[in-house]
Amino acid sequence: QVQAIESGGGLVQAGGSLRVSCEVSGRSFSNYGMGWFRQAPGKERQFVATISQSGHWMSYTDSVKGRFTISRDNAKNTVYLQMNNLKPEDTAVYYCAARTRAIRPMEEASYDYWGQGTQVTVSS
């Protein structure tokens, strides 16, 4: 089965940077649009960023625009989220997800496979 394995989470001070990665198993990575979601304590999981199969199109939630960058390396079956100027409000479990659907890429229901999540904690 398809699995997504995340790495790179951890503790960082406000204003710092962190890059989380997600490697996806199998031969079909280039057929998946990829997304990052996050869930803070007591909150619902929310959309963060998404990238198209080819990497030519990206979209972000307003609160991370200008600070976060999503990218992918199809040769490595890996999607990345570079997070700069981190804020305490960014503290959450970050999940990567893969989709085969071509519409509504900002909605959880569009995604078929999910990673286990990685904790990102931003201290004041």
Solvent accessible surface area in square Angstrom, and as a share of the most:
residue,aa,sasa,rsa
1,Q,200,0.89
2,V,37,0.21
3,Q,99,0.44
4,A,9,0.07
5,I,101,0.52
6,E,12,0.05
7,S,64,0.41
8,G,38,0.37
9,G,31,0.30
10,G,30,0.29
11,L,129,0.64
12,V,23,0.14
13,Q,136,0.61
14,A,48,0.37
15,G,48,0.46
16,G,23,0.22
17,S,59,0.38
18,L,36,0.18
19,R,130,0.47
20,V,0,0.00
21,S,21,0.14
22,C,0,0.00
23,E,102,0.46
24,V,2,0.01
25,S,45,0.29
26,G,51,0.49
27,R,242,0.88
28,S,43,0.28
29,F,2,0.01
30,S,59,0.38
31,N,88,0.45
32,Y,11,0.04
33,G,1,0.01
34,M,1,0.00
35,G,0,0.00
36,W,0,0.00
37,F,2,0.01
38,R,14,0.05
39,Q,68,0.30
40,A,30,0.23
41,P,116,0.73
42,G,90,0.86
43,K,135,0.57
44,E,155,0.69
45,R,74,0.27
46,Q,88,0.39
47,F,27,0.11
48,V,0,0.00
49,A,0,0.00
50,T,0,0.00
51,I,3,0.02
52,S,25,0.16
53,Q,81,0.36
54,S,68,0.44
55,G,22,0.21
56,H,165,0.73
57,W,115,0.40
58,M,83,0.37
59,S,25,0.16
60,Y,44,0.17
61,T,33,0.19
62,D,112,0.58
63,S,69,0.44
64,V,0,0.00
65,K,114,0.48
66,G,86,0.83
67,R,28,0.10
68,F,6,0.03
69,T,70,0.41
70,I,2,0.01
71,S,47,0.30
72,R,32,0.12
73,D,45,0.23
74,N,57,0.29
75,A,100,0.78
76,K,127,0.54
77,N,34,0.17
78,T,11,0.07
79,V,0,0.00
80,Y,31,0.12
81,L,0,0.00
82,Q,58,0.26
83,M,0,0.00
84,N,63,0.32
85,N,81,0.42
86,L,1,0.01
87,K,80,0.34
88,P,54,0.34
89,E,128,0.58
90,D,1,0.01
91,T,33,0.19
92,A,1,0.01
93,V,42,0.24
94,Y,0,0.00
95,Y,37,0.14
96,C,0,0.00
97,A,0,0.00
98,A,2,0.01
99,R,17,0.06
100,T,79,0.46
101,R,111,0.41
102,A,95,0.74
103,I,111,0.56
104,R,151,0.55
105,P,21,0.13
106,M,87,0.39
107,E,81,0.36
108,E,63,0.28
109,A,85,0.66
110,S,5,0.03
111,Y,13,0.05
112,D,57,0.29
113,Y,79,0.30
114,W,74,0.26
115,G,8,0.08
116,Q,107,0.48
117,G,13,0.12
118,T,20,0.12
119,Q,87,0.38
120,V,0,0.00
121,T,47,0.28
122,V,7,0.04
123,S,40,0.26
124,S,130,0.84
